[in-house]
C-alpha cells in the first residue's frame, strides 16, 4: 500500500514516486524585533562597513610603496595587510590562516552551534540585506502573500522593478568593492568611472554582481541547504553539550491554542506552553519550523527566539520556550534537575589549544622572519667544468630576496673547498674573492655565480659549499648550502 502523502508545508512530503529533490517554495519571512535581530543588524553594519570601506583605508609604507592598507598586488606578487607584507615565498602564512579559520569555526560550533551561519556568513548577511530591501519596497510577509495571490498590477510591477534595481545596485557595489582589493582603490574607482580600467576589472565586477544578485536575491535558503558543505560538516562535529537554537518540547508540548489551553488547564489537564501561533516559522529566513527538531535548513539565526519571546510576553508567560539549549538540559529538566552548561570540556580545550598554538607559531614566524633571503640552484648540465689550468669550476644560480623598503649593499662569502675563488657574472668585485652587490628595495635579484677551485684541494668527489650573504649596513645574514663537485 502506498504511504500517505503529507500535504503540510511544515512537514516533509513522503512519496515513493515523487521527485528526488524538494520543489522550491518561496519563503516570505516576517520582520521581527528583539535582541537577536538587533545583534544581526549591528553585525550586518559592521561586516558590510568593513568590506566596503576597507579598500580606502591608507597605510604609509614609505616612498614608492603602495599606501593601501589591505592590497593583493598580483602584478608585483605581494600581499599587504597594514604593517604586514607577505611574499609568494611565504605562502605558508595563508595556509596557517586557513587552518586557523577552520579551528575557530570548530570552536564556534562546539560552543554555540552554527554561529557563523546565523550571523557572519556572507550569504546570510547579504540575504538579510536583500530581505530588508524587499520588505521596505513590497511590504512585510502578509502584504507579500496577499500580493502574490492577486493578478499583477502596474503599481505592483513598479515596486518589483524598484526592488530589483536596488538589489542590482547592492550587488554591483559588492562586486566592485571586491575588485578594489586588487588595485589602488581611489585610482581604480576613477578609472572605472571614466571607462579607462582594464577589461578584466569590468568582467569580474560583472561576474560578482551576477553571483551576489542570484545568490542573495533568488537562491537564498537553497544555498544553505543544498550548496554549502558546512551544515553537514558541523553536524558531524557537534556533540551533546553544544548549544543550539532549540524548541524546548518539555515545556511546549502538548500544543494547543491559547483559548483551548485555558479550558484544559481549568479541568486540570497538563498543557504545554506553545499556543501554535506559528510565529517562529513565519520569521524563519529558511522557512523551517523549529518545533520539528534539528534540521539542516536551520541556520540558528535566533529570530525564532525573538518571535516566540514576544508572543510569550503578550500572553503573560515565561519567555525562553525557544532558546539556546541542548538535549542534555531537556532531559535534566524532565527529571527535575537543574540546567548545566559545560563550555570547558575536552573538545573545546583541544580547539582552543590548537588556535593558541597556530597563532603563536604564526606570530613568532612574523616577528622572527628574516628580511634577507637566499636560495642557490646548482647547474645541472654540465655540473662541473675542468679549465685549461686543471682547476674545477661549478656554476650556480643565486637568488637574493630583499624585503626591506630601501636599497642595501651585501657581501657574498663562500665556505667550501680550499682556495675557492668567486666570480659574479656581470659584476665587478669591490674586493678580491668577496663580491659586493647592491640589492634594490623590495625585489628579488638573480645572480650567476661561478666558483673555481684547484683540483688538488678536493679531497672528495663532492664537497659541501656554503653561500653566505651579509648586509654590510644592518649586519643581517642569510645562508644556503649546496655542493661543489668534480667532473
N, C-alpha and C positions, 0 to 999 in steps of 0.2 A: 504494500500500500504506500502510495506517495505521501511523504510527510507534509503536514500543513504548512502553508506559507504565511509567515507573519507579516502583516502589512504595516505594522507600526514603524514610524520614522525613527524611533528611539531604540529599536532593537534590530539585530541583524536579520536579514532575509535568508531563509533556508529553502533552497530549491535545487533539487538534484539536476534538473535540466536547464537551469539558468546559466547566465554568463559566468565566466571565470573571474571577472573583475566587477567591482561595485560601480554602478552607474553614478555619474556625478550629480550631486544635489546641491544647488546653490544655497549658501549659508547667508542668513541675514542676522548677524549678531546685534543684539540690542546694546545701546550705550548704558553704562553703569558708573556709579560713583562709589568711592571707597578708598581704603588705604592702599590696596594693591594696584588699583587703577592710577592713583596718584604716583606711586613708585614707578609704574610703567611710563607715565607721562614724563617724569623727570629723567629717567634713563633714556628715553627716546630723544629728548632735547640734548642731553649730554653726548650720546653716541653720534647723532647726526651733526651736532655742532662741531665735534672733533673731526669727523670725517670731511665735512665741507670746508672747514676753515683752516685745518692743519697745513695744507699746502702753502698758505700765505704767511705762515709764521717764519720769521727770519732768524738766522743764527750766524754770527760773524765768525768766519774761519780764516780770515786773513786775506791779503791781496791775491787776487786771481782765483780764489777758491769759491765754489757756489755758496750762496748765503741762504739757501732754503733749508729749513730745519730738518725736514724729512724728504729725502730725494733718492729715487732709484735711478742713478745715472748710468744707463746701459752703454751709451757711446764711450764713456771713459771707464766703464766697468767698476763703478763704485756704488756703495750704499751708505748714505749719510743719515744718521739719526741723532740730531742735536750735536753733542760733543763726540759721538762715536762715528768712526769711519771704517767701513769694512771693505776688504779687497776680495777678489774672486778666490784667492788662496785661503781665505778664512770662511769658506762656505760652511764649515762645521758649526759656526755660531748659529746659522739658520736651522741646522739640524737640531741643535740644542733647544732653540726656541720652539720648534715643533713638538719635541718630546716634552718640554715644559708645559706647553699648552694642553697636551693630552693629559698630563698628570693633574693639572688644575681642573680640567673637565671631570676626570675621575673623582677628584676630591669633592667637587660640587655635587656630583651625583650621589656620593656616599653620604653627604650631609643633608642635602635638600632636594634630591631628585633632579628634574630637568630645569634647573635654574637658568642654564644657558638658553634653552629653547624658549622659555616663557618670557625672558626679559632682555636678553642680549643678542640673540641670533639676528643677523641682518635680515633674514626672511621675515622674522617676527616684527622687527622694528619697521621695515618699510610697508609690510602688510597692514600693520596697525595705523600707519600714517595714511595709507590709501583708504582704509575703512573710515577714518576720521573725515577725510575729504568727501567720501560718498555720503556719509550721514549729513554733513553740512550742506550738501547740494540737494540730495534727494530725500532727506528726512530720515528718521530713525526706523527701526525694524518694522513697526506697524505701518508706517506710511509706505515703505518699500514693498511690503507684502500686498497692500491694497492696490498699489500702482501696477504690480506685476500681474494681478488678476484682471486688470482692465485693458481695453484696447489702447494702443499707442496714440497719444495726442501731441499736438505741436509743442505745448508747454513742457510736457514730459521729455520729448525729443530734445528740446533746447537744454534742459537740465542735464540730460545724459551727455550731450556734446560738451557742455561746460565741464562736467566731471572728468571726462576722458582727456580734455585739453589740460586740465590741472595735473592729472596723472602723468601725461606726457612731459609736461614741464618738469615735474619732480624727477621722472626717470631720466630726462635729458641732462639735468644738472647732476644727477647721480653718476651717469656715465662720464660727463665732463670732469667732475671732481676726481674721479679715479685716474684719468689721463694726466691730471695736473701733478700727480706724484712722480711722473717720469720726466718732467722738464721744469724749467723755471716757471712757476705758476703765473705771475703777472705778465711775463713775456708771452707765454703760450695763450693766455686769455686774449691779449691784444691781437696775436696772430690769427687765432680762431675767429675773432670778430671781424677782422679785415680780410679773411679768406687767404691768409698767407701761411697758414700752418701746414705741416706735412700731411699728405693724404692719409697716412696710417693713423693719424690722430682722429680724423673725421670718421674713419672706418671703425675704430674701436669705440668711439663715442656712440656711433650708431648701433653697434653690437650690444653694448652695455645698456643703452637706452631701451632697446627692444627686450632684452632679458629682464630688466627691472620691471618694465611695464607688464610683461606677460606673467612673471612670477608673482608679483605683488597684486596685480590687478585682476588676474584670471585664475591662475593655478592655486594660489593661496594655500589652503589646508592640504591640498594634494601633494605639495612639495614635502610637507612634514610627514605625511602618511606613506607616500609611495617612493619619493625620490631620495630623501635624506636617510643615510645609514645610521645616524646617531641614535634614534629611538630604539632600534634593535640592539645596538651595542650596549646602550645604558641598561636595557632590560636584562642583559646577561651579566652586567657588572653590579647591579644593585643587590642589597641584602635586606633582611627583615627589619633592620634598625634604621634604614634610610627614611627620612621624612618625605612624604609625597602629598600632593593635594588629594584629600580623601573625603568621601562621604561617609560619615560615621553612622553606619547602619545600626549599630547597637542603640543609638539614640533615635534614629529616624524611622525605623520600622516598628509596626506596620504603618504604611502611609494611608492617609485619608484626608478629605477636605477639612477646612477649618470648622465649618458648621457641624459636620458629622463627628469630628473629634470631640466637640463639646458634649454631644449626646452620648457618645460611647463612654466618655470619662464620667459622666453623671451616673451611668449604670455600673461604674466600677471596672469597666474593661480596660485592658492595657492598650494604649495607643501611642504610636511613635510621634515625634515632633515634626516630621516632614508633612506639609499640607498639600503636596502635589501641585505646587504653583508653577512649576517648570521654569522658574526664573533662572535657575542655574544653567539649564540647557539653552535658554533664549540668549544669554550673554556670551556663550562659548564661541570663540572665533573659529573653531574647527567643527562645530555642530554636533558635538557628542553630549551625552547625558552622563555626568559624573557619577550619578547614583548607580550606574550599571557596573561599577568597579573599575579596575585598572584597564586602560585602553591605549592602543598605540597612538590614537589621534589626540590624546590629551597632552598638551604642551606645558601644563601646570603653570599657567599664567596667573592664577589666583583670582580671576574675575568672577568665577562662580562663588568664591568665598564672599566677595563684596555683595553680590546679589542676594545670597542667602542670608547674610547678616542683616541686610536692610529689611528683608521680609520678617525675620525673627524680631527685629526691633519694633516693627509696626504692630505685630500681634502680641507683643509683651512677653516673648520667650527668650531664653538664653541663646546668645549667639554662639557660633563655633560648630554648628551642625556640619558644615563643610570647612575643613581646615587642613593645615599641615599635620599629618598623623601617620602612623604605621600600623600594620596588622597586630603587632605585639601589644600595643596600647589598647586596641579594640578588645583583644582577648582579656587583657588585665582588667579593663573596666567591667566586662561582663562577669568577671569573678570577684568584683568588689575591690580590686587592688588599685593603688594609685598609678598614675601615668609615669612612664620612665623614658628618658631620652639619653642615649649614650653617644655623644659626639666623639669622644675619645675611645677608640677601640682599635684592634689590630689593623683593620683595613685603612682607617683614616690615618693612623700613625705611619703606615707604610707609604701612603701617598704623600703625606706632609714631609716625611723624611726624604723621599725622592726629590720633591720640589726643592727642599732646602739644599740638598747635595748638588743638584743641577745648577741652581742659582749660584751657589758658592763656587763651583768649578768655572762657570762662565764669567763671573765677576773676577775671579783670580786670573783667568786667562786674559781678560781685557786689561787688567791692571799690570800684568807681568809680561805681556806680549812685547816682542822687540819690534822697533820701527825700522830696523835694518835687516833685510833678509837676503839669503844667499842660496843658490842652487847650482849644482855642477852636473854636466852631462858629458861623459867621455865619448870621443869619436868612435864610431863602430867600424868604419871601413875606409882606410886601414886603422887598426887600433894603435899601431906604433910604426915609426919610420926610422930606418937606420941612415944617418947622414954620412957624407963623404969622409969626415974625420973619425968615423966609428961611433960617435955618440948617438944616443937614442932620443927621439922626440915624440911626445904624446900631445895630442890636441884635445881641447875641452871647450865646451860652450858654457859660459858662466853668466848666470842671470842675477843681477843685483836689484833689489827692491828697496827704494827709498820712500818710506811712508810719511816722512816729515814734509811740512809745507814750506821748506826752504832748501836751497842747494847745499850740498856738503861735499867735502873732499875726503876720499877714503884711500887707504893704502892697502895693497894686496901683498900678503905674506904666504909663503909656501913652506910646509913641513913635509919633506919627502926624502928621496934618495940624496946622498951627499953631493954637493956641488951642483945642485939643480939651478938652472937659470930660468927666468920668467920673461916672457915677451907677450905683450898685449898688442894684437894686430891692430894697426891704425892709430896707436897712441905712443907718444914719445915719453919714455920713463923719466921722471924727475931725478930719481936716484937709481943706482945700479941694483938690479935684482929686487927692487921694491917699487913697482909701478904705483903711481898715484893718479886717481881718476876723479873727475868731478861728476857727481851724480845729480841730475836735475831733480827738482822738487816733485814729489808725488808721482813718480814714474818708475817704470821698470826699464833697466838698461841691460842690454845683452852684449857680452864681450866674447871675443875669440881669443883664448889664452893658449899659448904654446909653452910646454915645459921641456927642457932639454937637459939630459944628464949623461955623464960619461958611463960607458958600459962597465968599466972596472969598479964602479961604485955600486953596482947592482948585485946584491947577494942572492936574490931570488928572482924567479921569472916575473912575479907580480909583487909590488910593494905598495903599502898604503900611502896615500898622499893627502895632506890636509890643507885645504884652502881657508885662509883667514883674512877677513877684511875688517879694517879698523877705521872708525870715524875719527879723524885727527882733531876735530874740534870738541866733540862730545865724549869721545872715548868709547862709544858703543862698538861692540864686536859681534860679528856673525861668522859662523864657520860651517864647512861641509866637507865630507870625506869621500874620496874616490880612490882609484888605483893607478899606479904607473906601471906599465907592462913592457916587456921585451917583445920584439917581433917574433 
